[in-house]
Amino acid sequence: MPTMSDNIRGALIMMGAMCAYTFNDAFMKALADEIPLFQAIFLRGLAAVAFLTVMCRMFGQLRVDFSTRDWRLVLVRTAGEIGGTYFFLTALFNMPIANVSAILQALPLAVSLAAALFLAEPLGWRRLSAIVIGFAGVLLIIQPGGNDFSNYSIYALCAVGCVTLRDVAVRRMSRDVPSVFVALVAAVGVTALGAVGSLWIEWQPFSITSGFQLAGATGFLIFGYIASVNAMRFGEISFVAPFRYASLLVALILGVLIFDEWPNALALIGAGTVVATGIFTLYRETKLKQRAAVVIPDRIR
């Protein structure tokens, strides 16, 4: 029996992670019919905090002896996570799941642009062109001024901005900061958002259906976190990373089968454009990193 290569193993795990995240989104969207947004965020967050605390204990990552600079970046990342969660779930509760997922696929483009603007990372004309084309694809999805335009598309764009802030903050952190601990702090922040928001809403009782939906969302969220961490430990990033776009295909299928939602032709063209330019951007970034890894040792010698 042939042995599975690390690239294939990493790709399968990445697809599993993206499917899990999308199923989490679907459960949360279905939950919106019975449970208010902040109540759902708070209860799901409690389970996520408990799980990540256990993981931190297992890996010995419950540490606070970081520099002031790193703590500042951890808090900035947490703020990005809080904003991203609020804007994304608000959009998800009010828009087709495939449209929201498609807009979120612009994240690699936004991170590349932000890294060039704020971290002085080089950005060649090829990647810059891909970013411009990719954001044109986002406009096709949103269709401002069109009959299918939703104000909640702006929320999805705000989610992209917040998650971009989160990812840029991670790039500035030193390697001394454990990744699971960073995720735990973010989970605490998001849970606090749910707790504060819940003070101004009327809590709703759980039916058997909504209870299963919340449990499903929490379970898939936890599985997605574990799988996404492990996916990057197998194979080459240039091979594994593009499989993150499997989430868009899953979102399209779930949208049709569960929510009776189907994006129009322009939105589908825009989604394809965003995915294509995102894959190209990931490819170019990987190539540049490979070149740097070769050039630096040569200079040392």
Buried (B, 14 or more C-beta within 10 A) or exposed (E): EEEEEBBBBBBBBBBBBBBBBBBBBBBBBBBBEBBBBBBBBBBBBBBBBEBBBEBBEEEEBBEEEBEEEBBBBBBBBBBBBBBBBBBBBBBBBBBBBBBBBBBBBBBBBBBBBBBBEEEEBEBEEEBBEBBEBBBEBBEBBBBEEEEBEBEBBBBBBBBBBBBBBBBBBBEBBEEEBBEBBBBBBBBBBBBBBBBEBBEEEEEEEBEEEBBBBBBBBBBBBBBBBBBBBBBBEBBEBBBBBBBBBBBBBBBBBBBBEEBEBEBBEBBBBBBBBBBBBBBBBBBBBBEBEEEEEEEEEEEEE
